[in-house]
Amino acid sequence: MNEIPLSVLFASLGVLLLLSGFFSGSETALMTLNRYRLRHQAEQGKRGAILAQRLLDRPDRLIGLILLGNNFVNILASSLATVIALRLGGEGAIAAAAGLLTLIILIFSEVTPKTLAALHPERIAYPAAYIYVPLLKLLYPIVAAVNLITNGLLGLMGVRPQSGQGQALSREELRTVVIEAGAMIPQQSRDMLIAILDLENATVEEIMIPRNEVQGIDLQDSPDEIIAAIRRANYTLLPLFDGNFDNVIGLIHSRTAMHVLLEHGFGHGQLDKDDLRSIAREPYFVPEGTHLYQQLVNFQRARQRVGLVVDEYGDFQGLITLADLLEEIVGEFTTDPADAYPDIHRTDDGSLLIDCTITIRELNRAMRWALPTHGPKTLNGLIIDYLETIPEQGTSLKLRGYPLEIIQADDTAVKTVRYRKLTTS
């Protein structure tokens, strides 16, 4: 070793430090790769991604190979530094050389390459994969022996090397990925994706038309009343019931009902109620508590568009339509909530009057608020739950940061509130 020129020793030490930086940086780059982006690029045929994915399929082997190389070059660098120190300053320089080498390795072979790799993992991981794949084949016996011992130790602790692989993203994790996608996914598309994920968290009673607002046809009414009910209907399929909604006979298509009316003399009370029974479709019932995503699938399987929501006792609770479910996904085709939602009205002074029968989910979607949906389903219920009493007219409150003024209320419920956005000076 004394015959080797110092210049060669210094050059060799520099090469070893570069190799140490390569092993450290490539390890960080490979381990911080986005696995889903990696899989996509591999499926697109990108060679570097294919090799990197092959290495990451067995991370124990990859880590064993990297640490084998990194420790080898670091130990060899330490030996060279000791030789150089002995030749330059004797035994007294060994401690100084060790301290200086530690600092150099820390800065140039650890922190710098690892930081660079964390910022640009693909730029480093893919080229490194071209080196690691043949190197793994060359050193496989040594790597396999190391893995056999380490996997045995992990097995004693109840850990399997493959146990952490193949885990899918949870719904909340996927939601976070969509939100953080930024400009890569348009805002409208992000909103739709998030809405689809949120379908599993909501149930049919949160978006259904409640019983007291459902329009239907009562066979106990007079022919003129039945005709008037059909004429003022706001939706296509109407429930046909006998006496009350708990005795539903079926669903009638308003257009078909109009044909029946025309046949019997429109508006003259000439209507045979048996004709309405004959054209009624079999009712499609939806159990209360069904999640929206499952109900969307159920509508598709049953080829239905309207369902009657019933509770565990079979009592009618409300009506849900396929259009309601689709609105949960695509939202409203307007940016002004006062234009899209009949329960929200804009006044001349710019404030909004909100009907408190509106559901929390609909209000959140319309106003882009973040009111809790796990408790009361309507704004009236949320206000009463928050105040723990039915407030009087004129009461003002700040509900989760949103200023509301009670405009109309009675002894049983809050009817209308005013919302005026706070302005900051």
Salt bridges, closest charged atoms under 4 A:
ASP60 OD2 - ARG58 NH2 2.64
GLU110 OE1 - LYS114 NZ 3.21
GLU122 OE2 - ARG37 NE 2.34
ASP191 OD2 - ARG368 NH2 3.51
ASP198 OD1 - ARG175 NE 3.10
GLU206 OE2 - LYS377 NZ 3.43
ASP242 OD2 - ARG277 NH2 3.50
ASP246 OD1 - ARG211 NH1 3.01
ASP275 OD2 - HIS264 NE2 2.88
GLU328 OE1 - ARG361 NH2 2.47
GLU328 OE2 - ARG365 NH1 2.50
ASP336 OD1 - ARG346 NH2 3.02
ASP349 OD2 - ARG420 NH2 2.88
GLU405 OE1 - ARG418 NE 3.87
ASP410 OD2 - LYS415 NZ 3.47
